Amino acid sequence: MHLEGRNIGFRYNKSDWILRNFNISLKEGEVIGLIGPSGCGKTTLGRILAGYEIPQEGKVTLDNIPLPTTGIHPVQLINQHPEKAVNPRWKMKKVLDEVKELDEDILIALGIEKEWLNRWPNELSGGELQRFCVARALSVHTKFIIADEMTTMLDAITQAQIWNSVQEIAKKRNMGILVISHEHNLLKRLCCRVIDLSI
Ligand SMILES: Nc1ncnc2c1ncn2[C@@H]1O[C@H](COP(=O)(O)OP(=O)(O)OP(=O)(O)O)[C@@H](O)[C@H]1O
């Protein structure tokens, strides 16, 4: 599979263009990084690739076909604020039930304990909650992950544990990952190439 953004142009309302004639290509099994100064458009690009924003110019395709607008999306976005990404009125079991086809192996790989499933989101630490958001993004339908500062808020050990699990699962499933981060060392460790959005 091949996720591609071609000649992307994007601006919010009628303000200045954030992206113009921008091209990006991510193949299955590939892990690439995206870096650039604050406000240059990294999150916006991630949202475009995951279908949350529609570019005014250019297009995003998956194997040369426009991204689907219904059903479970093959490009899943994970951001740095898990607390904003789950319904506070749902227990964790229900949060995961949103994903119909989720391997139990994923929960084990991510170190999600059975007991956590009966808790409310505010009864989990940030790292524990992020593990759920990562698991939720890894249904069998997922082909690409956009990891937008996915572990920025977490301590080094939790960061390493989550990334090790995600790398292993992605390798097994041949998923592609776009890693958006300010951390050069993390990008160097994970990615085969890094795109600098400021250039
Ligand atoms: N919903 C919005 N409406 C209007 N402007 C927005 C909106 N979201 C983001 N912007 C603006 O678009 C620009 C790009 O924002 P974006 O969040 O994509 O940058 P970023 O590179 O991810 O930044 P950071 O590294 O700080 O997370 C910024 O100037 C921001 O203020």
The ligand as a Gaussian input file, in Angstrom:
#p B3LYP/6-31G(d) Opt

LIG

0 1
 N       -8.135000      25.240000      13.564000
 C       -7.285000      26.210000      13.230000
 N       -7.744000      27.390000      12.777000
 C       -6.895000      28.384000      12.393000
 N       -5.556000      28.267000      12.430000
 C       -5.042000      27.110000      12.878000
 C       -5.880000      26.019000      13.303000
 N       -5.085000      25.012000      13.686000
 C       -3.816000      25.429000      13.527000
 N       -3.789000      26.686000      13.047000
 C       -2.576000      27.463000      12.709000
 O       -1.906000      26.781000      11.659000
 C       -0.493000      26.847000      11.826000
 C        0.073000      25.413000      11.814000
 O       -0.377000      24.744000      12.981000
 P        0.056000      23.234000      13.321000
 O       -0.607000      22.853000      14.594000
 O       -0.192000      22.389000      12.131000
 O        1.642000      23.414000      13.514000
 P        2.713000      22.410000      14.143000
 O        3.898000      22.454000      13.222000
 O        2.107000      21.088000      14.378000
 O        3.055000      23.122000      15.512000
 P        3.583000      22.494000      16.921000
 O        4.947000      21.944000      16.656000
 O        3.607000      23.690000      17.825000
 O        2.592000      21.463000      17.345000
 C       -0.251000      27.598000      13.116000
 O        0.068000      28.924000      12.782000
 C       -1.580000      27.535000      13.852000
 O       -1.793000      28.693000      14.626000

